Amino acid sequence: MTATITRFEAAIAPCGRATDGTRTTTEDHLGLLTEEVSYECGCRTSREEFHDGSVHRTVVNHHGRVLVDEELRGE
Ligand SMILES: [Zn+2]
């Protein structure tokens, strides 16, 4: 499993604030690709991309409220 952590500045968080944060992408040996973004205000988004092309996406704001929890089917 390889993980890549990238810092970013002044991105728009799910709550609408411009804030710094980090993006972590990991890929396991089965081809599952995960991207997690955490903003300094506490908002978080994650995206899991499976080897069959389907995607699971969640967005949680800094109050811990789930704004988006969806699965998109691959072709
Ligand atoms: Zn926020």
PDB file of the backbone (N, CA, C, O) and the ligand in Angstrom, with CONECT records:
HET     ZN  A 101       1
ATOM      1  N   MET A   1       0.842  -1.193   0.000  1.00  0.00           N
ATOM      2  CA  MET A   1       0.000   0.000   0.000  1.00  0.00           C
ATOM      3  C   MET A   1       0.879   1.245   0.000  1.00  0.00           C
ATOM      4  O   MET A   1       1.811   1.366   0.795  1.00  0.00           O
ATOM      5  N   THR A   2       0.569   2.153  -0.893  1.00  0.00           N
ATOM      6  CA  THR A   2       1.323   3.391  -0.937  1.00  0.00           C
ATOM      7  C   THR A   2       0.411   4.556  -0.594  1.00  0.00           C
ATOM      8  O   THR A   2      -0.733   4.609  -1.045  1.00  0.00           O
ATOM      9  N   ALA A   3       0.912   5.481   0.195  1.00  0.00           N
ATOM     10  CA  ALA A   3       0.134   6.653   0.583  1.00  0.00           C
ATOM     11  C   ALA A   3       0.876   7.907   0.163  1.00  0.00           C
ATOM     12  O   ALA A   3       2.093   8.013   0.315  1.00  0.00           O
ATOM     13  N   THR A   4       0.126   8.846  -0.365  1.00  0.00           N
ATOM     14  CA  THR A   4       0.699  10.130  -0.745  1.00  0.00           C
ATOM     15  C   THR A   4      -0.076  11.224  -0.034  1.00  0.00           C
ATOM     16  O   THR A   4      -1.300  11.297  -0.139  1.00  0.00           O
ATOM     17  N   ILE A   5       0.636  12.070   0.687  1.00  0.00           N
ATOM     18  CA  ILE A   5      -0.021  13.161   1.417  1.00  0.00           C
ATOM     19  C   ILE A   5       0.386  14.493   0.797  1.00  0.00           C
ATOM     20  O   ILE A   5       1.573  14.790   0.657  1.00  0.00           O
ATOM     21  N   THR A   6      -0.597  15.278   0.433  1.00  0.00           N
ATOM     22  CA  THR A   6      -0.345  16.573  -0.193  1.00  0.00           C
ATOM     23  C   THR A   6      -1.022  17.668   0.630  1.00  0.00           C
ATOM     24  O   THR A   6      -2.194  17.553   0.988  1.00  0.00           O
ATOM     25  N   ARG A   7      -0.284  18.712   0.921  1.00  0.00           N
ATOM     26  CA  ARG A   7      -0.905  19.852   1.609  1.00  0.00           C
ATOM     27  C   ARG A   7      -1.448  20.829   0.575  1.00  0.00           C
ATOM     28  O   ARG A   7      -0.866  20.987  -0.498  1.00  0.00           O
ATOM     29  N   PHE A   8      -2.553  21.481   0.891  1.00  0.00           N
ATOM     30  CA  PHE A   8      -3.045  22.528   0.008  1.00  0.00           C
ATOM     31  C   PHE A   8      -3.461  23.725   0.846  1.00  0.00           C
ATOM     32  O   PHE A   8      -3.647  23.622   2.058  1.00  0.00           O
ATOM     33  N   GLU A   9      -3.603  24.854   0.182  1.00  0.00           N
ATOM     34  CA  GLU A   9      -3.947  26.092   0.879  1.00  0.00           C
ATOM     35  C   GLU A   9      -5.192  26.704   0.278  1.00  0.00           C
ATOM     36  O   GLU A   9      -5.405  26.661  -0.933  1.00  0.00           O
ATOM     37  N   ALA A  10      -6.005  27.270   1.139  1.00  0.00           N
ATOM     38  CA  ALA A  10      -7.150  28.077   0.732  1.00  0.00           C
ATOM     39  C   ALA A  10      -8.053  27.392  -0.289  1.00  0.00           C
ATOM     40  O   ALA A  10      -8.418  27.971  -1.312  1.00  0.00           O
ATOM     41  N   ALA A  11      -8.400  26.153   0.015  1.00  0.00           N
ATOM     42  CA  ALA A  11      -9.405  25.458  -0.794  1.00  0.00           C
ATOM     43  C   ALA A  11     -10.767  25.659  -0.137  1.00  0.00           C
ATOM     44  O   ALA A  11     -10.854  25.904   1.067  1.00  0.00           O
ATOM     45  N   ILE A  12     -11.823  25.555  -0.930  1.00  0.00           N
ATOM     46  CA  ILE A  12     -13.158  25.728  -0.377  1.00  0.00           C
ATOM     47  C   ILE A  12     -13.628  24.422   0.261  1.00  0.00           C
ATOM     48  O   ILE A  12     -13.794  23.409  -0.419  1.00  0.00           O
ATOM     49  N   ALA A  13     -13.837  24.461   1.564  1.00  0.00           N
ATOM     50  CA  ALA A  13     -14.323  23.293   2.287  1.00  0.00           C
ATOM     51  C   ALA A  13     -15.822  23.119   2.026  1.00  0.00           C
ATOM     52  O   ALA A  13     -16.479  24.039   1.539  1.00  0.00           O
ATOM     53  N   PRO A  14     -16.361  21.940   2.352  1.00  0.00           N
ATOM     54  CA  PRO A  14     -17.806  21.702   2.161  1.00  0.00           C
ATOM     55  C   PRO A  14     -18.697  22.727   2.873  1.00  0.00           C
ATOM     56  O   PRO A  14     -19.825  22.958   2.437  1.00  0.00           O
ATOM     57  N   CYS A  15     -18.217  23.341   3.951  1.00  0.00           N
ATOM     58  CA  CYS A  15     -19.030  24.327   4.670  1.00  0.00           C
ATOM     59  C   CYS A  15     -18.945  25.701   4.017  1.00  0.00           C
ATOM     60  O   CYS A  15     -19.651  26.624   4.423  1.00  0.00           O
ATOM     61  N   GLY A  16     -18.081  25.844   3.000  1.00  0.00           N
ATOM     62  CA  GLY A  16     -18.018  27.113   2.282  1.00  0.00           C
ATOM     63  C   GLY A  16     -16.839  28.000   2.664  1.00  0.00           C
ATOM     64  O   GLY A  16     -16.602  29.020   2.018  1.00  0.00           O
ATOM     65  N   ARG A  17     -16.094  27.623   3.711  1.00  0.00           N
ATOM     66  CA  ARG A  17     -14.930  28.397   4.112  1.00  0.00           C
ATOM     67  C   ARG A  17     -13.741  28.078   3.216  1.00  0.00           C
ATOM     68  O   ARG A  17     -13.626  26.974   2.684  1.00  0.00           O
ATOM     69  N   ALA A  18     -12.871  29.049   3.060  1.00  0.00           N
ATOM     70  CA  ALA A  18     -11.596  28.802   2.394  1.00  0.00           C
ATOM     71  C   ALA A  18     -10.601  28.433   3.482  1.00  0.00           C
ATOM     72  O   ALA A  18     -10.339  29.225   4.387  1.00  0.00           O
ATOM     73  N   THR A  19     -10.056  27.248   3.394  1.00  0.00           N
ATOM     74  CA  THR A  19      -9.200  26.764   4.474  1.00  0.00           C
ATOM     75  C   THR A  19      -8.092  25.868   3.924  1.00  0.00           C
ATOM     76  O   THR A  19      -8.214  25.306   2.836  1.00  0.00           O
ATOM     77  N   ASP A  20      -7.022  25.745   4.684  1.00  0.00           N
ATOM     78  CA  ASP A  20      -5.940  24.842   4.322  1.00  0.00           C
ATOM     79  C   ASP A  20      -6.330  23.412   4.689  1.00  0.00           C
ATOM     80  O   ASP A  20      -7.301  23.183   5.410  1.00  0.00           O
ATOM     81  N   GLY A  21      -5.568  22.475   4.189  1.00  0.00           N
ATOM     82  CA  GLY A  21      -5.851  21.094   4.553  1.00  0.00           C
ATOM     83  C   GLY A  21      -4.878  20.146   3.913  1.00  0.00           C
ATOM     84  O   GLY A  21      -3.891  20.561   3.305  1.00  0.00           O
ATOM     85  N   THR A  22      -5.161  18.855   4.052  1.00  0.00           N
ATOM     86  CA  THR A  22      -4.310  17.832   3.453  1.00  0.00           C
ATOM     87  C   THR A  22      -5.155  16.840   2.664  1.00  0.00           C
ATOM     88  O   THR A  22      -6.302  16.547   3.003  1.00  0.00           O
ATOM     89  N   ARG A  23      -4.552  16.346   1.620  1.00  0.00           N
ATOM     90  CA  ARG A  23      -5.188  15.312   0.800  1.00  0.00           C
ATOM     91  C   ARG A  23      -4.310  14.069   0.879  1.00  0.00           C
ATOM     92  O   ARG A  23      -3.113  14.125   0.598  1.00  0.00           O
ATOM     93  N   THR A  24      -4.907  12.958   1.260  1.00  0.00           N
ATOM     94  CA  THR A  24      -4.176  11.704   1.360  1.00  0.00           C
ATOM     95  C   THR A  24      -4.738  10.716   0.357  1.00  0.00           C
ATOM     96  O   THR A  24      -5.932  10.415   0.384  1.00  0.00           O
ATOM     97  N   THR A  25      -3.910  10.218  -0.512  1.00  0.00           N
ATOM     98  CA  THR A  25      -4.360   9.183  -1.434  1.00  0.00           C
ATOM     99  C   THR A  25      -3.602   7.901  -1.146  1.00  0.00           C
ATOM    100  O   THR A  25      -2.385   7.910  -0.966  1.00  0.00           O
ATOM    101  N   THR A  26      -4.326   6.812  -1.103  1.00  0.00           N
ATOM    102  CA  THR A  26      -3.699   5.509  -0.898  1.00  0.00           C
ATOM    103  C   THR A  26      -4.194   4.543  -1.959  1.00  0.00           C
ATOM    104  O   THR A  26      -5.323   4.636  -2.442  1.00  0.00           O
ATOM    105  N   GLU A  27      -3.326   3.625  -2.301  1.00  0.00           N
ATOM    106  CA  GLU A  27      -3.704   2.600  -3.261  1.00  0.00           C
ATOM    107  C   GLU A  27      -3.238   1.269  -2.714  1.00  0.00           C
ATOM    108  O   GLU A  27      -2.062   1.098  -2.393  1.00  0.00           O
ATOM    109  N   ASP A  28      -4.167   0.317  -2.607  1.00  0.00           N
ATOM    110  CA  ASP A  28      -3.733  -0.979  -2.105  1.00  0.00           C
ATOM    111  C   ASP A  28      -3.431  -1.926  -3.263  1.00  0.00           C
ATOM    112  O   ASP A  28      -3.615  -1.583  -4.431  1.00  0.00           O
ATOM    113  N   HIS A  29      -2.969  -3.110  -2.917  1.00  0.00           N
ATOM    114  CA  HIS A  29      -2.520  -4.037  -3.961  1.00  0.00           C
ATOM    115  C   HIS A  29      -3.670  -4.609  -4.780  1.00  0.00           C
ATOM    116  O   HIS A  29      -3.436  -5.222  -5.822  1.00  0.00           O
ATOM    117  N   LEU A  30      -4.918  -4.420  -4.324  1.00  0.00           N
ATOM    118  CA  LEU A  30      -6.070  -4.896  -5.085  1.00  0.00           C
ATOM    119  C   LEU A  30      -6.605  -3.841  -6.035  1.00  0.00           C
ATOM    120  O   LEU A  30      -7.548  -4.092  -6.785  1.00  0.00           O
ATOM    121  N   GLY A  31      -6.003  -2.659  -6.003  1.00  0.00           N
ATOM    122  CA  GLY A  31      -6.435  -1.624  -6.925  1.00  0.00           C
ATOM    123  C   GLY A  31      -7.474  -0.693  -6.344  1.00  0.00           C
ATOM    124  O   GLY A  31      -8.045   0.122  -7.069  1.00  0.00           O
ATOM    125  N   LEU A  32      -7.733  -0.794  -5.046  1.00  0.00           N
ATOM    126  CA  LEU A  32      -8.645   0.147  -4.403  1.00  0.00           C
ATOM    127  C   LEU A  32      -7.926   1.474  -4.187  1.00  0.00           C
ATOM    128  O   LEU A  32      -6.869   1.536  -3.559  1.00  0.00           O
ATOM    129  N   LEU A  33      -8.518   2.514  -4.716  1.00  0.00           N
ATOM    130  CA  LEU A  33      -7.915   3.833  -4.638  1.00  0.00           C
ATOM    131  C   LEU A  33      -8.745   4.677  -3.673  1.00  0.00           C
ATOM    132  O   LEU A  33      -9.949   4.842  -3.869  1.00  0.00           O
ATOM    133  N   THR A  34      -8.115   5.202  -2.649  1.00  0.00           N
ATOM    134  CA  THR A  34      -8.832   5.991  -1.658  1.00  0.00           C
ATOM    135  C   THR A  34      -8.243   7.388  -1.601  1.00  0.00           C
ATOM    136  O   THR A  34      -7.025   7.556  -1.545  1.00  0.00           O
ATOM    137  N   GLU A  35      -9.108   8.386  -1.613  1.00  0.00           N
ATOM    138  CA  GLU A  35      -8.652   9.762  -1.465  1.00  0.00           C
ATOM    139  C   GLU A  35      -9.401  10.383  -0.298  1.00  0.00           C
ATOM    140  O   GLU A  35     -10.631  10.414  -0.287  1.00  0.00           O
ATOM    141  N   GLU A  36      -8.659  10.874   0.680  1.00  0.00           N
ATOM    142  CA  GLU A  36      -9.274  11.525   1.832  1.00  0.00           C
ATOM    143  C   GLU A  36      -8.754  12.937   1.923  1.00  0.00           C
ATOM    144  O   GLU A  36      -7.547  13.176   1.899  1.00  0.00           O
ATOM    145  N   VAL A  37      -9.680  13.874   2.029  1.00  0.00           N
ATOM    146  CA  VAL A  37      -9.297  15.267   2.150  1.00  0.00           C
ATOM    147  C   VAL A  37      -9.762  15.752   3.509  1.00  0.00           C
ATOM    148  O   VAL A  37     -10.938  15.613   3.843  1.00  0.00           O
ATOM    149  N   SER A  38      -8.854  16.325   4.306  1.00  0.00           N
ATOM    150  CA  SER A  38      -9.288  16.892   5.570  1.00  0.00           C
ATOM    151  C   SER A  38      -8.912  18.362   5.621  1.00  0.00           C
ATOM    152  O   SER A  38      -7.764  18.736   5.380  1.00  0.00           O
ATOM    153  N   TYR A  39      -9.884  19.175   5.934  1.00  0.00           N
ATOM    154  CA  TYR A  39      -9.731  20.623   5.971  1.00  0.00           C
ATOM    155  C   TYR A  39      -9.454  21.057   7.394  1.00  0.00           C
ATOM    156  O   TYR A  39      -9.840  20.375   8.343  1.00  0.00           O
ATOM    157  N   GLU A  40      -8.792  22.178   7.546  1.00  0.00           N
ATOM    158  CA  GLU A  40      -8.410  22.624   8.878  1.00  0.00           C
ATOM    159  C   GLU A  40      -9.613  22.945   9.762  1.00  0.00           C
ATOM    160  O   GLU A  40      -9.507  22.855  10.985  1.00  0.00           O
ATOM    161  N   CYS A  41     -10.739  23.312   9.185  1.00  0.00           N
ATOM    162  CA  CYS A  41     -11.938  23.597   9.981  1.00  0.00           C
ATOM    163  C   CYS A  41     -12.584  22.327  10.529  1.00  0.00           C
ATOM    164  O   CYS A  41     -13.434  22.389  11.417  1.00  0.00           O
ATOM    165  N   GLY A  42     -12.174  21.172   9.993  1.00  0.00           N
ATOM    166  CA  GLY A  42     -12.729  19.909  10.478  1.00  0.00           C
ATOM    167  C   GLY A  42     -13.587  19.183   9.464  1.00  0.00           C
ATOM    168  O   GLY A  42     -13.964  18.032   9.686  1.00  0.00           O
ATOM    169  N   CYS A  43     -13.905  19.836   8.349  1.00  0.00           N
ATOM    170  CA  CYS A  43     -14.643  19.153   7.283  1.00  0.00           C
ATOM    171  C   CYS A  43     -13.782  18.067   6.658  1.00  0.00           C
ATOM    172  O   CYS A  43     -12.556  18.175   6.627  1.00  0.00           O
ATOM    173  N   ARG A  44     -14.426  17.026   6.164  1.00  0.00           N
ATOM    174  CA  ARG A  44     -13.695  15.932   5.537  1.00  0.00           C
ATOM    175  C   ARG A  44     -14.466  15.417   4.328  1.00  0.00           C
ATOM    176  O   ARG A  44     -15.697  15.388   4.327  1.00  0.00           O
ATOM    177  N   THR A  45     -13.745  15.022   3.326  1.00  0.00           N
ATOM    178  CA  THR A  45     -14.381  14.300   2.219  1.00  0.00           C
ATOM    179  C   THR A  45     -13.559  13.052   1.951  1.00  0.00           C
ATOM    180  O   THR A  45     -12.347  13.039   2.166  1.00  0.00           O
ATOM    181  N   SER A  46     -14.219  12.009   1.483  1.00  0.00           N
ATOM    182  CA  SER A  46     -13.460  10.838   1.082  1.00  0.00           C
ATOM    183  C   SER A  46     -14.078  10.240  -0.166  1.00  0.00           C
ATOM    184  O   SER A  46     -15.268  10.393  -0.440  1.00  0.00           O
ATOM    185  N   ARG A  47     -13.238   9.563  -0.901  1.00  0.00           N
ATOM    186  CA  ARG A  47     -13.643   8.971  -2.164  1.00  0.00           C
ATOM    187  C   ARG A  47     -12.897   7.654  -2.313  1.00  0.00           C
ATOM    188  O   ARG A  47     -11.667   7.616  -2.282  1.00  0.00           O
ATOM    189  N   GLU A  48     -13.647   6.588  -2.473  1.00  0.00           N
ATOM    190  CA  GLU A  48     -13.037   5.283  -2.681  1.00  0.00           C
ATOM    191  C   GLU A  48     -13.388   4.827  -4.079  1.00  0.00           C
ATOM    192  O   GLU A  48     -14.558   4.782  -4.458  1.00  0.00           O
ATOM    193  N   GLU A  49     -12.380   4.495  -4.830  1.00  0.00           N
ATOM    194  CA  GLU A  49     -12.613   4.058  -6.199  1.00  0.00           C
ATOM    195  C   GLU A  49     -12.196   2.598  -6.304  1.00  0.00           C
ATOM    196  O   GLU A  49     -11.034   2.257  -6.089  1.00  0.00           O
ATOM    197  N   PHE A  50     -13.152   1.744  -6.637  1.00  0.00           N
ATOM    198  CA  PHE A  50     -12.889   0.314  -6.675  1.00  0.00           C
ATOM    199  C   PHE A  50     -12.391  -0.100  -8.048  1.00  0.00           C
ATOM    200  O   PHE A  50     -12.536   0.623  -9.033  1.00  0.00           O
ATOM    201  N   HIS A  51     -11.802  -1.283  -8.081  1.00  0.00           N
ATOM    202  CA  HIS A  51     -11.187  -1.722  -9.341  1.00  0.00           C
ATOM    203  C   HIS A  51     -12.212  -1.936 -10.448  1.00  0.00           C
ATOM    204  O   HIS A  51     -11.849  -1.936 -11.624  1.00  0.00           O
ATOM    205  N   ASP A  52     -13.501  -2.120 -10.095  1.00  0.00           N
ATOM    206  CA  ASP A  52     -14.514  -2.298 -11.136  1.00  0.00           C
ATOM    207  C   ASP A  52     -15.068  -0.961 -11.628  1.00  0.00           C
ATOM    208  O   ASP A  52     -15.966  -0.926 -12.469  1.00  0.00           O
ATOM    209  N   GLY A  53     -14.532   0.127 -11.102  1.00  0.00           N
ATOM    210  CA  GLY A  53     -14.936   1.448 -11.591  1.00  0.00           C
ATOM    211  C   GLY A  53     -15.998   2.123 -10.743  1.00  0.00           C
ATOM    212  O   GLY A  53     -16.305   3.294 -10.964  1.00  0.00           O
ATOM    213  N   SER A  54     -16.575   1.403  -9.763  1.00  0.00           N
ATOM    214  CA  SER A  54     -17.568   2.056  -8.920  1.00  0.00           C
ATOM    215  C   SER A  54     -16.875   2.919  -7.863  1.00  0.00           C
ATOM    216  O   SER A  54     -15.729   2.670  -7.486  1.00  0.00           O
ATOM    217  N   VAL A  55     -17.595   3.930  -7.400  1.00  0.00           N
ATOM    218  CA  VAL A  55     -17.018   4.945  -6.523  1.00  0.00           C
ATOM    219  C   VAL A  55     -17.928   5.139  -5.324  1.00  0.00           C
ATOM    220  O   VAL A  55     -19.147   5.227  -5.474  1.00  0.00           O
ATOM    221  N   HIS A  56     -17.348   5.207  -4.144  1.00  0.00           N
ATOM    222  CA  HIS A  56     -18.097   5.550  -2.937  1.00  0.00           C
ATOM    223  C   HIS A  56     -17.575   6.896  -2.452  1.00  0.00           C
ATOM    224  O   HIS A  56     -16.372   7.062  -2.249  1.00  0.00           O
ATOM    225  N   ARG A  57     -18.468   7.850  -2.268  1.00  0.00           N
ATOM    226  CA  ARG A  57     -18.057   9.207  -1.955  1.00  0.00           C
ATOM    227  C   ARG A  57     -18.799   9.684  -0.712  1.00  0.00           C
ATOM    228  O   ARG A  57     -20.016   9.523  -0.619  1.00  0.00           O
ATOM    229  N   THR A  58     -18.088  10.265   0.237  1.00  0.00           N
ATOM    230  CA  THR A  58     -18.749  10.849   1.401  1.00  0.00           C
ATOM    231  C   THR A  58     -18.201  12.243   1.659  1.00  0.00           C
ATOM    232  O   THR A  58     -17.025  12.523   1.426  1.00  0.00           O
ATOM    233  N   VAL A  59     -19.074  13.105   2.143  1.00  0.00           N
ATOM    234  CA  VAL A  59     -18.689  14.449   2.556  1.00  0.00           C
ATOM    235  C   VAL A  59     -19.258  14.672   3.952  1.00  0.00           C
ATOM    236  O   VAL A  59     -20.462  14.533   4.168  1.00  0.00           O
ATOM    237  N   VAL A  60     -18.388  15.020   4.901  1.00  0.00           N
ATOM    238  CA  VAL A  60     -18.805  15.242   6.283  1.00  0.00           C
ATOM    239  C   VAL A  60     -18.336  16.635   6.686  1.00  0.00           C
ATOM    240  O   VAL A  60     -17.158  16.956   6.531  1.00  0.00           O
ATOM    241  N   ASN A  61     -19.229  17.458   7.194  1.00  0.00           N
ATOM    242  CA  ASN A  61     -18.794  18.802   7.572  1.00  0.00           C
ATOM    243  C   ASN A  61     -18.196  18.813   8.974  1.00  0.00           C
ATOM    244  O   ASN A  61     -18.178  17.792   9.662  1.00  0.00           O
ATOM    245  N   HIS A  62     -17.703  19.994   9.393  1.00  0.00           N
ATOM    246  CA  HIS A  62     -16.946  20.034  10.643  1.00  0.00           C
ATOM    247  C   HIS A  62     -17.822  19.890  11.886  1.00  0.00           C
ATOM    248  O   HIS A  62     -17.298  19.883  13.000  1.00  0.00           O
ATOM    249  N   HIS A  63     -19.138  19.775  11.726  1.00  0.00           N
ATOM    250  CA  HIS A  63     -20.007  19.439  12.849  1.00  0.00           C
ATOM    251  C   HIS A  63     -20.239  17.932  12.922  1.00  0.00           C
ATOM    252  O   HIS A  63     -20.971  17.451  13.787  1.00  0.00           O
ATOM    253  N   GLY A  64     -19.609  17.187  12.003  1.00  0.00           N
ATOM    254  CA  GLY A  64     -19.770  15.738  11.981  1.00  0.00           C
ATOM    255  C   GLY A  64     -21.009  15.304  11.226  1.00  0.00           C
ATOM    256  O   GLY A  64     -21.389  14.134  11.279  1.00  0.00           O
ATOM    257  N   ARG A  65     -21.641  16.224  10.526  1.00  0.00           N
ATOM    258  CA  ARG A  65     -22.864  15.896   9.796  1.00  0.00           C
ATOM    259  C   ARG A  65     -22.514  15.380   8.393  1.00  0.00           C
ATOM    260  O   ARG A  65     -21.712  15.984   7.680  1.00  0.00           O
ATOM    261  N   VAL A  66     -23.121  14.272   8.017  1.00  0.00           N
ATOM    262  CA  VAL A  66     -22.876  13.688   6.693  1.00  0.00           C
ATOM    263  C   VAL A  66     -23.709  14.433   5.656  1.00  0.00           C
ATOM    264  O   VAL A  66     -24.939  14.414   5.710  1.00  0.00           O
ATOM    265  N   LEU A  67     -23.043  15.082   4.722  1.00  0.00           N
ATOM    266  CA  LEU A  67     -23.740  15.841   3.683  1.00  0.00           C
ATOM    267  C   LEU A  67     -23.975  14.996   2.444  1.00  0.00           C
ATOM    268  O   LEU A  67     -25.004  15.118   1.779  1.00  0.00           O
ATOM    269  N   VAL A  68     -23.015  14.142   2.143  1.00  0.00           N
ATOM    270  CA  VAL A  68     -23.110  13.296   0.954  1.00  0.00           C
ATOM    271  C   VAL A  68     -22.624  11.904   1.333  1.00  0.00           C
ATOM    272  O   VAL A  68     -21.576  11.763   1.963  1.00  0.00           O
ATOM    273  N   ASP A  69     -23.372  10.882   0.956  1.00  0.00           N
ATOM    274  CA  ASP A  69     -22.922   9.510   1.107  1.00  0.00           C
ATOM    275  C   ASP A  69     -23.509   8.752  -0.073  1.00  0.00           C
ATOM    276  O   ASP A  69     -24.652   8.299  -0.018  1.00  0.00           O
ATOM    277  N   GLU A  70     -22.752   8.619  -1.110  1.00  0.00           N
ATOM    278  CA  GLU A  70     -23.324   8.070  -2.333  1.00  0.00           C
ATOM    279  C   GLU A  70     -22.388   7.057  -2.976  1.00  0.00           C
ATOM    280  O   GLU A  70     -21.167   7.114  -2.828  1.00  0.00           O
ATOM    281  N   GLU A  71     -23.005   6.137  -3.688  1.00  0.00           N
ATOM    282  CA  GLU A  71     -22.230   5.168  -4.451  1.00  0.00           C
ATOM    283  C   GLU A  71     -22.578   5.317  -5.911  1.00  0.00           C
ATOM    284  O   GLU A  71     -23.748   5.339  -6.293  1.00  0.00           O
ATOM    285  N   LEU A  72     -21.559   5.419  -6.709  1.00  0.00           N
ATOM    286  CA  LEU A  72     -21.745   5.546  -8.149  1.00  0.00           C
ATOM    287  C   LEU A  72     -21.256   4.246  -8.786  1.00  0.00           C
ATOM    288  O   LEU A  72     -20.139   3.793  -8.535  1.00  0.00           O
ATOM    289  N   ARG A  73     -22.101   3.671  -9.597  1.00  0.00           N
ATOM    290  CA  ARG A  73     -21.763   2.400 -10.239  1.00  0.00           C
ATOM    291  C   ARG A  73     -20.841   2.599 -11.426  1.00  0.00           C
ATOM    292  O   ARG A  73     -21.019   3.523 -12.220  1.00  0.00           O
ATOM    293  N   GLY A  74     -19.868   1.732 -11.537  1.00  0.00           N
ATOM    294  CA  GLY A  74     -19.007   1.768 -12.713  1.00  0.00           C
ATOM    295  C   GLY A  74     -19.710   1.127 -13.893  1.00  0.00           C
ATOM    296  O   GLY A  74     -20.771   0.521 -13.745  1.00  0.00           O
ATOM    297  N   GLU A  75     -19.124   1.263 -15.041  1.00  0.00           N
ATOM    298  CA  GLU A  75     -19.710   0.675 -16.268  1.00  0.00           C
ATOM    299  C   GLU A  75     -19.447  -0.827 -16.290  1.00  0.00           C
ATOM    300  O   GLU A  75     -19.853  -1.511 -17.229  1.00  0.00           O
TER     301      GLU A  75
HETATM  302 ZN    ZN A 101     -15.842  23.317   7.630  1.00  0.00          ZN2+
END
